[in-house]
Amino acid sequence: MNNRILLQSNFLNDCGWANADLILLMGDASSRAYSRLIRDDDTSAILMNVPPPSAELIKRFCDVAEYLNQIGISAPEVYHRTEEDGFLLIEDFGDALLSDILKISPSAEMSYYIRITDLLLHLHSMPLMNGLDKYGPDEMGDFIGILFDSYVTPLTGQDDPDLKCRAQRLMQEALEQYAPETNVVILRDFHADNILHLPDRGGMPSLGMLDFQDALYGHRAYDLVSLLEDARRDVSKDVKMACISHYIEHSGCSAEAFQNAFTVQGAQRNLRIMGIFANLANQHGKVQYLDLLPRVWTHIINDLQSPILTNLRTLVLDEVPAPTPEILNRLKLLCLTP
C-alpha cells in the first residue's frame, strides 16, 4: 500500500471516520487534495490532504480559522488534525459556491458582492490576529518576479535579470508611495470560488470562507482587488464601482487615496498571478490555467491605465507579450514538450 494512503487510513481511523464513503473533490492551484466523507447517517466532513512539508500550513489554517470564527466570520470548524503527516478533517460547508450561484442567478451579483464588501469592512475593523507576516511593498515588489521567470523568459528565450529587477523596483516604488500600509488581515485568495453561501446561517455568518491559510498583514484594498478583479469570472463594472464606493463610504478612507491604492495593489496582484498561472502550466502540467490569462491581462491593462503607473505601464507593454491565442498556443506547446 502507498505510504500516503496508509497514513490517510490511519488518520481516518484515529478520528472515527474510517468507514465513511470518500468522494474526491476538485482541487485548487496547490498540491492539496480534498475529499468529502459521508457516513451512513449522512453526516459529512471534508478531508484535506496536504503533502509534506505540511506542518506550518496546517497550523496556519487552524489558527486563521479560529481567528475568523472568533470575530464572527464563518470558517470551517477543525475536527481533527495531524500536522506532521499532513491531514485535516474539517467542517463541510457544502457546495453552494458563490461562483456557481451567480451562474444560475446573475442578477444577485450586486447583492452578494456588497455583502462580501461588508464582511471585509468588518474584518478590517477587528483587532489583528497575532503571528502573521507582513505583505508590504518590499515583498510585493519581489513577488512579481515570477512573471518574468515563468512567462516572459519561456516565450522570449531570454533571461534578463536587469529587466526583472527594474520591474520589481517600479512596482515597489508605486506601492511605497500609494499603498505602504500593512495594517489589516488579508486572506489573499479572496474570490467567488472560495466563498460559499450557508443557508442555515443568518447575516454575515451566511458567507463561508475557504482557502485562507496564506493570510498576512497587508493593505485594506488587497482583498477587495482579489474579489473584484477575479481571474476566474468577470465582475460587472457596475458591481465593481459600487463595491469600491461602498467600502470608501463605510471605512472613512479618502476616496483618492483608496482608489490609488486599489490600482497599484491590483497591478501587483495581477502581474504576479499571470506568472503563477504560467508556472502552474510549465512546472505542474496544469495547462488549464493558461486559459485564464486573457482575463488577467485585461485587469493588468486596466490597472496600468492609471497615470500613477506610467513607467510600469511602458515596461510591461514593451516587454511582456500579450496572451493572444498564438501566444497561448506557444505556451501550451512548451508545456507539453518534454
C-alpha positions in Angstrom: 0.0 0.0 0.0 1.2 3.5 -0.9 2.6 5.1 2.3 0.4 8.2 1.9 -2.7 6.0 1.6 -1.7 4.2 4.7 -1.2 7.4 6.6 -4.6 8.6 5.5 -6.2 5.4 6.5 -4.6 5.6 10.0 -5.7 9.2 10.3 -9.4 8.4 9.4 -9.4 5.5 11.8 -8.0 7.7 14.6 -10.7 10.3 14.2 -13.6 7.8 13.7 -14.3 8.3 10.0 -12.7 5.1 8.7 -16.0 3.6 7.4 -17.2 6.7 5.7 -17.6 6.9 1.9 -15.0 9.1 0.3 -15.7 11.3 -2.7 -12.7 13.1 -4.3 -13.4 16.8 -4.8 -11.9 19.2 -7.4 -8.6 20.5 -6.2 -7.2 24.0 -6.4 -4.0 25.5 -7.8 -2.0 24.0 -4.9 -0.8 20.4 -4.4 -3.5 19.9 -1.7 -6.3 17.4 -2.3 -9.8 17.5 -0.9 -12.3 14.7 -0.3 -15.9 14.6 1.1 -16.5 12.0 3.7 -20.1 10.8 4.2 -21.2 8.4 7.0 -24.2 6.1 6.9 -26.2 8.7 8.9 -25.5 11.3 6.2 -23.2 13.4 8.4 -20.3 14.7 6.4 -16.8 16.3 6.7 -14.0 17.4 4.4 -10.6 15.7 4.4 -7.7 18.0 3.4 -4.7 16.1 2.3 -1.6 18.3 2.4 1.7 16.7 1.1 4.8 17.4 3.2 6.1 19.9 4.3 2.7 20.4 5.8 3.1 21.3 9.5 3.2 25.1 9.1 0.4 25.3 6.5 -1.9 23.1 8.7 -1.1 25.2 11.8 -1.8 28.4 9.9 -5.1 27.1 8.5 -6.3 26.2 12.0 -5.1 29.4 13.6 -6.7 31.6 10.9 -10.0 29.6 11.1 -10.1 30.1 14.8 -9.5 33.8 14.5 -12.2 34.2 11.8 -14.8 32.3 13.9 -13.9 34.3 16.9 -14.7 37.6 15.1 -18.0 36.3 13.6 -16.8 35.2 10.2 -17.6 31.6 9.2 -14.6 29.4 8.7 -14.8 25.6 8.9 -14.5 24.0 12.3 -11.5 21.8 12.6 -12.4 18.4 13.9 -9.1 16.6 13.8 -5.5 17.3 12.6 -2.1 15.8 12.2 0.4 18.4 11.2 3.4 16.2 10.5 1.5 13.7 8.3 -0.5 16.5 6.6 -4.1 15.7 7.2 -7.0 17.8 8.4 -10.6 16.9 9.0 -12.8 19.9 8.8 -16.5 21.0 8.7 -18.3 20.5 5.4 -19.7 23.8 4.2 -21.5 22.2 1.2 -21.3 23.0 -2.5 -23.0 26.4 -2.7 -20.0 28.3 -4.1 -20.7 31.9 -4.9 -19.4 31.5 -8.4 -21.9 28.7 -9.1 -24.8 30.6 -7.6 -24.1 33.6 -9.8 -24.1 31.4 -12.9 -27.7 30.5 -12.1 -28.7 33.9 -10.7 -26.5 36.6 -12.2 -29.0 39.3 -11.1 -27.9 38.5 -7.5 -24.3 39.6 -8.1 -24.7 43.2 -6.7 -26.4 42.0 -3.5 -23.8 39.3 -2.8 -20.8 41.5 -3.6 -22.0 44.3 -1.4 -22.5 41.8 1.5 -19.0 40.5 0.9 -17.6 44.1 1.0 -19.4 44.5 4.3 -17.6 41.4 5.5 -14.3 42.9 4.6 -15.2 46.1 6.4 -15.9 44.0 9.5 -12.7 42.1 9.2 -10.7 45.3 8.8 -12.3 46.8 11.9 -11.2 43.9 14.1 -8.0 43.6 16.2 -5.2 42.0 14.3 -4.6 38.3 14.5 -1.2 37.5 16.1 1.7 36.0 14.3 1.2 36.8 10.7 3.9 38.1 8.3 3.7 41.4 6.6 2.9 41.7 2.9 4.2 45.2 2.1 5.9 47.0 -0.8 9.2 45.1 -0.5 7.6 41.7 -0.6 5.1 42.6 -3.2 7.6 44.1 -5.5 9.8 41.0 -5.3 6.9 38.7 -5.9 6.2 39.9 -9.5 9.5 38.3 -10.5 7.6 35.1 -11.3 6.0 36.9 -14.3 9.4 37.1 -15.9 10.7 33.7 -14.8 7.7 31.7 -15.8 6.0 33.7 -18.6 8.4 36.2 -20.3 11.5 34.1 -20.3 10.0 30.9 -21.7 8.3 32.9 -24.5 11.3 35.1 -25.5 14.1 32.6 -24.6 15.9 35.5 -22.9 16.6 35.6 -19.2 17.1 39.3 -18.4 17.7 39.9 -14.7 18.0 43.6 -15.2 14.6 43.8 -16.7 13.1 41.8 -13.9 14.8 44.0 -11.3 13.6 47.1 -13.0 10.0 46.0 -13.0 10.3 44.9 -9.3 11.7 48.3 -8.4 9.0 50.2 -10.3 6.3 48.1 -8.6 7.9 48.6 -5.2 8.2 52.4 -5.6 4.5 52.7 -6.6 3.4 50.6 -3.6 5.6 52.6 -1.2 4.0 55.8 -2.5 0.4 54.8 -2.8 -0.2 51.7 -0.6 2.5 51.3 2.0 0.2 50.2 4.9 0.1 46.6 6.2 -2.4 47.2 9.0 -5.2 44.7 8.4 -5.5 41.0 8.0 -5.7 40.0 4.3 -6.9 36.5 3.3 -5.4 36.8 -0.2 -7.3 34.2 -2.3 -10.5 36.1 -1.6 -12.8 35.5 -4.6 -16.1 33.8 -5.7 -14.6 30.3 -5.8 -13.6 30.5 -2.2 -16.8 31.9 -0.7 -19.9 29.8 0.0 -23.5 30.5 0.8 -24.5 28.9 4.1 -28.3 29.0 4.0 -28.8 27.8 7.6 -26.9 30.8 9.0 -28.1 34.4 9.0 -26.4 37.7 8.5 -22.6 37.8 7.9 -22.1 34.1 9.0 -24.1 33.0 6.0 -20.9 33.6 3.9 -18.4 30.8 4.5 -14.7 31.3 3.9 -12.3 28.8 2.3 -8.6 28.8 1.4 -7.4 31.4 3.9 -4.2 29.7 5.2 -2.0 32.2 3.4 -3.3 35.1 5.4 -0.9 38.0 6.0 -0.9 41.6 7.3 -1.5 43.8 4.3 -3.3 46.7 2.7 -7.1 47.0 3.1 -7.5 47.3 -0.7 -5.9 43.9 -1.4 -8.8 41.5 -0.8 -11.2 43.9 -2.5 -9.0 43.7 -5.5 -8.9 39.9 -5.2 -12.7 39.9 -5.2 -13.4 42.4 -7.9 -10.5 41.7 -10.3 -11.2 37.9 -10.3 -9.1 35.8 -12.6 -11.9 33.2 -12.9 -15.0 35.2 -13.6 -16.0 38.6 -15.0 -17.4 41.0 -12.4 -19.6 43.7 -13.9 -18.3 47.2 -14.0 -21.3 48.5 -12.0 -20.7 46.0 -9.2 -17.0 46.8 -9.1 -17.6 50.5 -8.8 -20.4 50.1 -6.3 -18.3 47.9 -4.0 -15.3 50.3 -4.1 -17.6 53.2 -3.3 -19.4 51.2 -0.6 -16.0 50.4 1.0 -14.8 54.0 0.9 -18.1 55.4 2.3 -18.2 53.0 5.2 -14.5 52.9 6.1 -13.9 56.6 6.1 -11.0 56.3 3.7 -10.0 59.1 1.4 -11.6 58.3 -2.0 -8.5 59.3 -4.0 -6.0 57.5 -1.7 -8.1 54.3 -1.7 -8.6 54.4 -5.5 -4.8 54.8 -6.0 -4.1 52.0 -3.5 -6.6 49.7 -5.2 -5.0 50.4 -8.6 -1.4 49.6 -7.5 -2.4 46.6 -5.5 -4.4 45.4 -8.5 -1.4 45.8 -10.8 0.9 43.9 -8.5 -1.6 41.1 -7.8 -2.5 40.5 -11.5 1.2 40.6 -12.7 2.0 38.0 -10.1 -1.0 35.9 -10.9 0.0 35.9 -14.6 3.4 34.4 -13.6 1.8 31.9 -11.1 -0.6 30.6 -13.7 2.2 30.2 -16.3 4.3 28.4 -13.6 1.4 26.0 -12.8 1.3 25.1 -16.5 5.1 25.0 -17.1 6.1 23.1 -13.9 3.0 21.2 -12.9 1.2 20.4 -16.1 -1.9 22.4 -15.2 -2.3 24.0 -18.7 -6.0 24.9 -18.0 -4.7 27.9 -16.0 -3.3 29.4 -19.3 -6.9 29.9 -20.5 -7.4 32.4 -17.6 -4.5 34.6 -18.8 -6.5 36.8 -21.2 -8.8 37.9 -18.3 -5.8 38.6 -16.0 -4.2 40.6 -18.8 -7.3 42.7 -19.2 -7.1 43.5 -15.5 -3.4 44.4 -15.9 -4.1 46.7 -18.8 -7.0 48.4 -17.0 -4.8 48.9 -13.8 -1.9 50.3 -15.9 -4.1 52.9 -17.5 -3.7 55.0 -14.3 -1.2 57.9 -14.7 0.4 56.9 -11.4 1.7 53.7 -13.1 3.1 55.3 -16.3 6.6 53.9 -16.1 5.5 50.4 -15.2 2.9 50.5 -18.0 5.6 51.3 -20.5 7.8 48.5 -19.3 5.0 45.9 -19.3 3.7 46.9 -22.7 7.2 46.9 -24.2 8.5 43.7 -22.6 5.6 41.4 -21.7 3.9 39.6 -24.6 0.1 39.8 -24.5 -1.6 36.4 -24.1 -3.0 36.3 -27.6 -4.3 33.0 -29.0 -1.0 32.5 -30.7 1.0 33.1 -27.5 -1.2 30.8 -25.5 -0.8 28.0 -28.1 3.0 28.5 -27.9 2.9 28.3 -24.1 0.8 25.1 -24.3 3.2 23.5 -26.7 6.1 24.5 -24.5 4.3 22.8 -21.5 3.7 19.6 -23.5 7.2 19.4 -24.9 9.4 17.0 -22.7 
